[in-house]
Amino acid sequence: RPDWEWCKVNGCYNNKRKNPHKHFFSVPKPNTDAKAELAKRWLHIIGTKYTFETFPFGRNSVVCEDHFTPSCYERDLRNELMGSRPKRRLKPDAVPTEFHQRKSLDGRRQGGSVTKTNQSTVIIQ
């Protein structure tokens, strides 16, 4: 498998190599009970084939910015006041909420299987 980070959302093809200016957020690591519950919610929402017990938590387990609404982010008042580009930081309880799946010509490998999706938009609130 390539060493660069792929978005783990089923049907999303974004990765850091092809989209260097896109923000990617790590799936929460379950190192506390609260983070474990949040990680379970993320895994359920993103449609991964992995279970909580088998998911490869780590550096390359990310979700791209396309799956978060503006309300998922904390405001970066410092950079806003300075006129700089605000940093994208998720709120502690944020979960992916937007899914724009598109039809794939070749499918995307999902841990050894090929997943093909039709175009649809799903918004979870």
BELZICOR-V717323 format. One record per residue. N is the residue number from 1. RES is the residue in one small letter. PSI is psi as a letter, one per 30 degrees, with the letter a starting at -180 (none if undefined). BURIAL is b if it has 9 or more other ideal C-beta (glycine too) atoms within 8 Angstrom, else e. D_FIRST is the distance of its C-alpha to the first C-alpha in Angstrom with 2 decimals. Layout:
BEGIN
n = {N	N}
res = {RES	RES}
psi = {PSI	PSI}
burial = {BURIAL	BURIAL}
d_first = {D_FIRST	D_FIRST}
END
This chain:
BEGIN
n = {1	2	3	4	5	6	7	8	9	10	11	12	13	14	15	16	17	18	19	20	21	22	23	24	25	26	27	28	29	30	31	32	33	34	35	36	37	38	39	40	41	42	43	44	45	46	47	48	49	50	51	52	53	54	55	56	57	58	59	60	61	62	63	64	65	66	67	68	69	70	71	72	73	74	75	76	77	78	79	80	81	82	83	84	85	86	87	88	89	90	91	92	93	94	95	96	97	98	99	100	101	102	103	104	105	106	107	108	109	110	111	112	113	114	115	116	117	118	119	120	121	122	123	124	125}
res = {r	p	d	w	e	w	c	k	v	n	g	c	y	n	n	k	r	k	n	p	h	k	h	f	f	s	v	p	k	p	n	t	d	a	k	a	e	l	a	k	r	w	l	h	i	i	g	t	k	y	t	f	e	t	f	p	f	g	r	n	s	v	v	c	e	d	h	f	t	p	s	c	y	e	r	d	l	r	n	e	l	m	g	s	r	p	k	r	r	l	k	p	d	a	v	p	t	e	f	h	q	r	k	s	l	d	g	r	r	q	g	g	s	v	t	k	t	n	q	s	t	v	i	i	q}
psi = {k	l	f	l	k	k	k	f	k	k	f	k	g	k	l	f	e	f	i	f	f	k	k	k	k	k	k	k	k	h	f	l	e	e	e	e	e	e	e	e	e	e	e	e	e	f	h	l	f	l	l	e	f	f	k	i	k	a	e	g	j	l	k	l	f	f	g	k	l	e	f	f	k	k	k	i	e	e	e	e	e	f	g	l	k	k	k	j	k	k	l	f	g	k	l	k	f	k	j	i	k	l	k	k	e	f	l	k	k	i	h	f	l	k	k	k	l	l	k	l	k	k	k	k	none}
burial = {e	e	e	e	b	b	b	b	b	b	b	b	e	b	b	b	e	e	b	e	e	b	e	b	b	e	b	e	e	b	e	e	e	e	b	b	e	b	b	b	b	b	b	e	b	b	e	b	e	b	e	b	e	e	b	e	e	e	e	b	b	b	b	b	b	b	b	b	e	e	e	b	b	e	e	b	e	e	b	b	e	e	e	e	e	e	e	e	e	b	e	e	e	e	b	b	b	b	b	e	b	e	e	b	e	e	e	b	e	b	e	e	e	e	b	e	b	e	e	e	e	e	e	e	e}
d_first = {0.00	3.79	6.45	8.77	10.21	10.42	13.70	13.61	16.79	16.81	17.44	16.63	14.51	15.15	12.85	14.22	13.63	15.65	17.91	18.76	22.05	20.90	21.02	18.32	19.57	18.08	18.64	21.67	21.24	23.82	25.83	29.14	30.61	30.77	27.14	26.16	28.20	26.68	23.10	24.26	25.72	22.57	20.50	23.36	23.75	20.21	19.99	16.83	16.70	16.46	19.76	20.87	20.62	17.03	15.43	12.98	15.38	14.41	13.74	10.80	12.79	14.95	17.31	18.63	22.36	22.99	23.31	26.08	29.75	31.88	33.51	30.30	30.63	33.06	35.42	35.16	38.91	38.91	36.92	38.73	42.07	41.08	40.02	36.44	33.35	32.85	29.74	27.75	27.91	27.63	30.62	30.10	30.42	28.46	26.23	24.39	27.21	26.36	24.25	24.55	22.53	22.68	22.49	19.38	19.97	16.81	15.60	12.43	9.87	10.77	9.28	10.24	13.21	14.28	16.45	19.21	21.65	25.07	26.31	27.81	28.47	28.67	30.18	30.45	33.29}
END
